[in-house]
Amino acid sequence: MCDAANNVIILTLHHLGESIRIKTFHGQYHSLMSLIVDQLAIPGFGLCCGMGSCGTCLVQITDRYSPVKRNVLACAIHINNELANTDIIVPDWVY
Ligand code: FES
């Protein structure tokens, strides 16, 4: 859900069998990786701090229009309206 009036973006994080609904807004975090680090505090996640070199921030994204999961580096994903209504699957183990 994206409320254009106040720029609220709602997405769902899935991790360790739990689903956590997150309410954020454009620009609140530098990237999806920063949001996940803040919300889930997973040890080892985002080791290179968003430099795109470690691969520890790999997640899967699905949206309401397609059941297909896309593998993405969370540090390369900006917090914007494209994340509205998405499901973000965070692996149980960080490599
Ligand atoms: S934080 Fe290292 S690749 Fe994304």
Residues whose N, C-alpha, C, O or C-beta is under 5 A from the ligand:
A	BS01	FES	G46 L47 C48 C49 G50 M51 G52 S53 C54 G55 T56 C57 L73 C75
